Structure formats: structure tokens, C-alpha cells
Amino acid sequence: MNGKNRNDIKPGLRVNITQKHAQRTGKHTGGIVDRHPHDIRLPLPRHQSPADNWGSGTRARDYGGSSWSCWGGTRVNQPEITAYLAAAHIAVVATINRHGHPHLTPNWYRYDGKVLTLITRKDRLKYLNLQRDNHISVCIYDPPAASNYVVISGTATCTDQDIWDEARRIIERYRAPDEVDDYVARWKTEPRVLITVTPEHIATRVSGRR
């Protein structure tokens, strides 16, 4: 098999790759081809969690040769994840509707390095979906090209108790300072709830070829 022939690279194939940081030494890392020949799933070291390193969900990306890398390198640490998500992007939230289909909505969010939080209403479909099935995925990306993105998948909890400090922190990320109080006051007249997403899997796409 010729490793440079993409027709030979099939999902599930075990391969050895040279990561970007090991190009000088030529050290190989074992991986498994995912759903696309450009994507290699790398092992996550046992002492790390998905929040420490994106290895279990990171796609190592093909740039036309034998070297593979991901956005920021194959090792992305917690401060880098948090710094990327600190920007006021829009989160696309996916829940499962009563027919078993994905339901997608745009949302404001905040990520504190451990969990991701959102505010919604009790009469919104995503809240009703989460009452039946609390599995959730959230995609945060760079507009307009979406060259970089982060997908957080896990479980969600919903509460309407003691939510206003966090609601204010979320609003402050997206609105001008003189608008925040009005937003909080309006939201307090509505059936608002706080959704907290606990990540079980974090994945990303490297910038470069689409």
C-alpha cells in the first residue's frame, strides 16, 4: 500500500503519522483513519482529560504530504481552548427533538474552562428537548469561513434557580455596557433557565483546506 495514495487510505485503517512538532526527528505516532482520509484520530494520553488535550477528538489534518497537524498543533492545552472560546462567537446548539431528529438553534454562551453555559426559555424547543434527552452538542466557529471551530458534546442540566449572575456574565459578552441592565430586567420577566453543558468530548477542525 502506498501511504501517499489517498485511495488506499480507508476509515478504520491504523496508520503512523509524523506530527508537526516531530518533523525534525521523524518520530511517528499511531492513529486511526476516521470518516475522511484527511482525518486521523490520535490517542489521548491516559493522564489527560478531553479538557486538557483535544487528542480524543482532534482531527490531524493532511496538507498534501506525510506530515499531519491540527489547529495550534496536535496538543492543545486548556488555556488555548479557553482563549478561543472567550471570543464572542455564536454557538450553534444541537438537541434531539421528539421525532429523534437534530434541532439546531443559535445562542449566546460562556465557557469558564470547565463547563459551557447558555440561557434559554422554558417555552423553547431546545429546553423541551433536553427534558426528554439531555444529550447536547454545541458548535462554536469563526465566521464567516468557519476555518476554525470547536464542537463540545456532552450532557446538559437546566435550572431556573440563582441564574442571574451567570445570565449577566453571558449578556456582557455580547451587548454594550449600557444595554446590560435592560437585558437582565427584561429576561427576569420571562421564563428563563440556565443550561449548563458538561463536556464529554471536545473536537476541532484545523484551519486550512476545506
URTAUR-V734398 format. One record per residue. RES is the residue in one small letter. SS is DSSP state (alpha for helix, beta for strand, coil for the rest). Layout:
RES|SS, RES|SS
This chain:
m|coil, n|coil, g|coil, k|coil, n|coil, r|alpha, n|alpha, d|alpha, i|coil, k|coil, p|coil, g|coil, l|coil, r|beta, v|beta, n|beta, i|beta, t|beta, q|beta, k|alpha, h|alpha, a|alpha, q|coil, r|coil, t|coil, g|coil, k|coil, h|coil, t|beta, g|beta, g|beta, i|beta, v|beta, d|coil, r|coil, h|coil, p|coil, h|coil, d|beta, i|beta, r|beta, l|beta, p|coil, l|coil, p|coil, r|coil, h|coil, q|coil, s|coil, p|coil, a|coil, d|coil, n|coil, w|alpha, g|alpha, s|alpha, g|coil, t|beta, r|beta, a|beta, r|beta, d|beta, y|coil, g|coil, g|coil, s|coil, s|beta, w|beta, s|beta, c|coil, w|coil, g|coil, g|coil, t|coil, r|coil, v|coil, n|coil, q|alpha, p|alpha, e|alpha, i|alpha, t|alpha, a|alpha, y|alpha, l|alpha, a|coil, a|coil, a|coil, h|coil, i|coil, a|beta, v|beta, v|beta, a|beta, t|beta, i|beta, n|coil, r|coil, h|coil, g|coil, h|coil, p|beta, h|beta, l|beta, t|beta, p|beta, n|beta, w|coil, y|coil, r|beta, y|beta, d|coil, g|coil, k|coil, v|beta, l|beta, t|beta, l|beta, i|beta, t|beta, r|beta, k|coil, d|coil, r|coil, l|alpha, k|alpha, y|alpha, l|alpha, n|alpha, l|alpha, q|alpha, r|alpha, d|coil, n|coil, h|beta, i|beta, s|beta, v|beta, c|beta, i|beta, y|beta, d|coil, p|coil, p|coil, a|coil, a|coil, s|coil, n|coil, y|beta, v|beta, v|beta, i|beta, s|beta, g|beta, t|beta, a|beta, t|beta, c|beta, t|beta, d|coil, q|coil, d|coil, i|coil, w|alpha, d|alpha, e|alpha, a|alpha, r|alpha, r|alpha, i|alpha, i|alpha, e|alpha, r|alpha, y|alpha, r|coil, a|coil, p|alpha, d|alpha, e|alpha, v|alpha, d|alpha, d|alpha, y|alpha, v|alpha, a|alpha, r|alpha, w|alpha, k|coil, t|coil, e|coil, p|coil, r|beta, v|beta, l|beta, i|beta, t|beta, v|beta, t|beta, p|beta, e|beta, h|beta, i|beta, a|beta, t|beta, r|beta, v|coil, s|coil, g|coil, r|coil, r|coil
